[in-house]
Amino acid sequence: MNLLKRFKLSRELSRMEKKAKENPSPSTFVDLAQAYINLGWIDHTLRVAQEGLLLFPRSESLQKVHRYALMNQLKRRVEELGQKIAKGPTAELYRELADVYKEMGDQGSLIGTCVECLRHFPDDTETHLTLSHARSLTYYRNLKAKDGRELIKGLLKVIEIEAGNLPAHRMLANLFFRIGAVKQAREHLHYLKQHGASDEEVLLLLNQIEGMPDNEEDPEQLLSRVEERGALMNRSLGGIKKQKAVATEEAISGIRDGLSKLLEQEGVLKAAYIRGSKALVKGDIRSGKDPFLKTVRVIGKAAQRATRRMDLGNFSKGVVHGSFGNICICCFGDVCAAVQCSQGTEVDDILVSLQELVAGSLFVGAGKGN
């Protein structure tokens, strides 16, 4: 491109950019994005589409342009990573490539990349977990026994490499429960609980299998039965949550007693049990606008959102230190219990009591239905 053509192109693009900003509409952004597409400038195309969607999020034409640009950018990234892997394969490069395929929605290539990585790096637990997540989607969609066997084999391999890998124990517990392997599910759930991972999901499943007889068939037989039946033996975690009974009269009475006992502990000034917009309180709390209640609501929600976004699982408990003393918080789902105590107070026992209070309130009603 000679200097004159480059100048004319730059001037036309500047005019279109200015028009999109001064008179924004889906068509002005699409026209500008199309100009960049014609030039092969995918990064600029993606930028324009993203800017347009901020103003017109429901525009189908902008969504199509954005998808086109994103896919082309990801394809370019696939080529770059492929070249790097050809020169010097590492587990990190394979994992990054798998993440790109995941973003593209290419399940087959994601699985293929993980399988290839494990040929070179058979003990890479992160790749085993990525592969297991992908295979779990496949298994829960078609319920083929072969896919279930591969999923279990991969997760057991992770535990063989790293016995304390909690995500692998969690996935196995959920899978075994769903196919009816109660004995195996219970073993992994108890392991999670013993190692400090007893969040809402673990406690829900433990409560669900309490009293259920151990399976006489091994997981291999159960996988075959599920395939023949065309349905899993037990409900999903989401289905269990819909059925759980929260805050019955008996539970509310237990919550009040639990808060009273917390307030009796040395150093505890205020105690609260919060579910949604409602709260049960004990101590020097004058109204729903009490700073302690506001602080607990904000911290609980913020911590839960942050841990989920960072793919760390569910936030379960924590301590906030300040000039006011300590605020101990325990959360399970939309339920939160907390206390404010003076500086120097030992908080370990308080956290245990809070966790027991919340868990008990969740399962009093549910336990009666089993």
N, C-alpha and C positions, 0 to 999 in steps of 0.2 A: 504494500500500500504506500503510494507516494505521499509526500508532505501535504499536498493540497487536499487529497481525498481524506487524509487523516484529520485535517483541520475541519473539513465539512462534517465529518462523522462526529467529531467531538462536539461541535457546535449544535448539531441536531440532537445528540443525546442529552446535552445540557438543557436544551429547550424542552425536551420531553420530561426530564427530571423535574424541571421547574413547574411544568404544567401539572404533573402528578401531585406536587406539594401544594400548589395554589388552588387548583380545582380538582381535588381528589374524587375519584369514582373508580369502580371496578375496572371500567374500560380503559381509563388512562394508565392504570397500573399494568393491566394486561398488555396494552400496546407497547409500553416501555419494556416489559419483560420479554415480549416477543422480539423486540429489536436486539436485545442481548442474546436471546436464543439463536437468532440468525447469525450473530457474530461468534457464537460458540463460547460466550462468556457466562458459564454456568453459575459461578459464584455471585456475579451481579444479578443474574436472573433470580436466584434464590433470595438474595437480599431484598429485591423489589417485591417479590411475592410475599415475603414475610411482613414487609412494611404495609403492603396493601391489606393483608389479612388482619393486621392490628386494627384497621379502620373498618373493614368489611369482612368480618369473620365468617359470614354465611355465604359469601360469593362462591358459587360452584366453579366459575371460570378461574378465579384466583387459586382455589384449592387444587384444580387440575394443574395449573402452571407450577404451583409449589411442589406438588407430588412429582412432576416431571423433572424439575430442577434437582430436588432432593435425591431422586433415584439416580440421576446422572452423576451427581456428586459422589454418591455412595459407590456407584460402579467404578468411578475413577479411583476411589480409595481402595476398592478390591484389587484393581490392577496394580496399584502401588505396593500394597501389602504382598501380593503374589510375587512381585519382582524381588522384594526384600527377603521373602521366605526362600525363594529359589537360590539366592546368594548365600544366605546363612539362616536356616530355620531356628527359631526359638519358640518356647511355649508362649511367651508374651505376645509375639507376632500372631501366632495361631489364635490366641484368645481374642486379640483385637479384631482379627478377620471374622471370627465367629460372631462377635458383637455387631459388626457391620451387617452381616447376613441376617442377624436377628432384627435389626432396624429395618432392613429391606423386606422382612417377612418371608424370607427364603428358608424355610425349615429344612428342606433337603440338603442345601449347601451348608447350612449351619451344622447339621449332624455330620455330614461328610468331612467338614473341616476339623471337628472335634475328634473324629475317628482317626484321621490322618495325624493329628497332633499326638494322640496317644500311642501311635506306632513308634514315634520318635521319643516321646516323653511319657512312658506308661505310668509314672507315679505322680503326675501333675493333678492334684486334687481339684483345683479350680476348673480345669477342663472336664474332668469327670462329672463335676456338679452341673456345669453348663450343659453337657450332653444329657445328663439325667433330667434336667428341667425340660429339655426339648422332647425327650422320650416320654416324659410323663404326660405332656400335652397329647402326644400321639396315642398313648395307651388309654387315657380317659376318654378319648374321642371314639376309638374303635373297639376297645376292650378285647383285643387279640391277646391270647395267652403268651404268644411268642414275644410281643412287645413288653408285656409285664415281666417276663423272665429276664429280658435284657435290662430293664429298669432296675429290678432288684439286684441283679449281678453287678451293675455299675455302682450302685449305692453301697453295697457290701464291700466292693473294692476300695471305695473311699475310706470306709471305716477300717479296713485292713491296713491301709497306708497311714491313716491318722485316726486312731481310736476315738479321740475326743471331738471329731468333726460334728458339731451340733446340727448344722443344716441337713447333713445326711441322715442322722438319727431322726430328725423331724419328718423328712420326706418318707422314710421307711415306716415310721409310726402311722402316718396318715394313710399310706398305701396299704399296709397290712390291715388296718382297721376297715378300710373301704372294701377289701376283698373278703373280710371275715376271719382273718388270721389274728384273733383276739390275743392269744398268748404272745405272739411275736410283737404285736403293737404295744402291749402292756410293758414288755421288757424295754423297748426304746423310749416309751413315755416316762417310765421310772428313771431311766438314765438321764433324760433331759431334766427331770425334776431334781434329781440328786446333784446335778451340775449347774444349778441356778438358772435354768431356762424354763421355769414353770410359769409361762405367761398365760394369757387367756385361752389360747388355742390348746395348749397342753392340758390345762385344767379341765377344759370342756371335754376333751377326748377321754381323760382319765375318769371323769364323772360318768361319761356315757358307757364306758366298758365295765364300770364297777358292778359286780354282780353277774356279768355276762359269763357264760361258761367258756373255758378254753376250747379252741377248735381241735377236733380229733384228726382232721385232715391237714396235710402239710400245705404250704403256700402254693406249691406246684399244682396240686389237685384243686385247690380253691380257684386258682387262675383259670383252669380248664372249666370249672363249673360256672364261673362268671361269664366266660365266653359263650358257653352253651345257653346260659340263661339270658344273655344279652343285657344284663343289668348288674350293677355292683350290689354287694350284700348289705352295705350300710350307707347311710346318708352322708353327703358331703358336710364339711365343717359349716358351710353357709346354711345348709338345711338344719343342722343342729341348733345353730344360733337362733333361727326363726322360731324354734320350738321351745327354747329355754324359758323358764318362768323366772322373772326378776321382780323382786320387791313385793312378795305376798305379805299378808298381815303378819304371818309368823316371821318372815324375813325382816320386816320393818322393826318388829319387837326386838329381834336379835341384834339389829344394827344399833338401836338405841342403847341396848345393854353393852354392846361392844365399845361404843363411843364413851359411855360412862366409865368403863374399865380403863380405857386409854387415858382419860382425864385424871384417873387416880394415880397414874404413874408419875414418878418424881420428875419435875421440870416441865411437864406438859401444861400448856396454857389454854389452847383451843383445839378442838377436834371437829371434823366435818366429814360427812358422807354426801357426795354430789352425784346425781344422775340427771343429765340434761339440764333443765332449768330449775330443778328441785334440789333441795339440800336439807339434810338433817344435821343439826349442830349441837355442840355442847361447849360450855366454857363462856368466856367473856366475848360473845359475838352479839352485837346489838341489832343488826339487820342484814338483809341480803347484800347491802352495799359495803359490808365490812371489808377492809383492804385485804385481810387474810383470805376470804372467800374469792375475791377477785383475782388475787395472785395465784391461788391454786388452780382456778379455771384456766387462766392464761398459760401458766407453765405446763399444766397437764396436756392441753391441746397442742401447744407448740412442740413439746417433746415428742408426742406421738407422730405429728406430721413430719418432723425432722428425721426421726429414725426410719420411718417408712420410705421417705424420699431417698434416703441414703442406703436403702435395701439392707437395713440392720435388723429388721423384724419389728416387733411391737415394744414400745417403751413400757416397762412394768413398774419400776420404782426408782426413787432418787431422793437426794437431800440438797436443799438450797441453803447456803450459809449467808448470813448478813448481820448487820448491827442489831436487827430484831431478834437474833437467835438462830434457830434452825427450823426449816419447814420440811417435813418428811411427807412424801407423796407416793401413793401406790395407785396405779391405773390398770384396769382391765376393760377394754372396749370403751363404752360410753360411761363407765362407772369409775369414780375417783374418790379415794379416801385420803385424808391428810390431817396432820397435826402441826401446831406451832409450839415449839418448846424453847426454853431459855438456853443461853449459851452454856456450853460445858456439859449438856445433857447427853448421856449415852443413847445413840439412836438405833443401834442394831436391833435390840429387842422391840423397839417401837415399830420398825419397818416390818418385822415378822408379824406383829400383831395387826398392823394395817393390811398386810397381804392376806392373813387369815380372815379378817373382817370382810374384805371384798369378795374373796372366794366363797365364803359361807353365804353371803347375801345372794350370790349368783345361782347357787345350787340348792338352796332349801326347797324352792318350788320345783326345780327340775328333778330333784331326787325322788319326789313322790310319784312322778309319772313313770318311773322305770319299773 
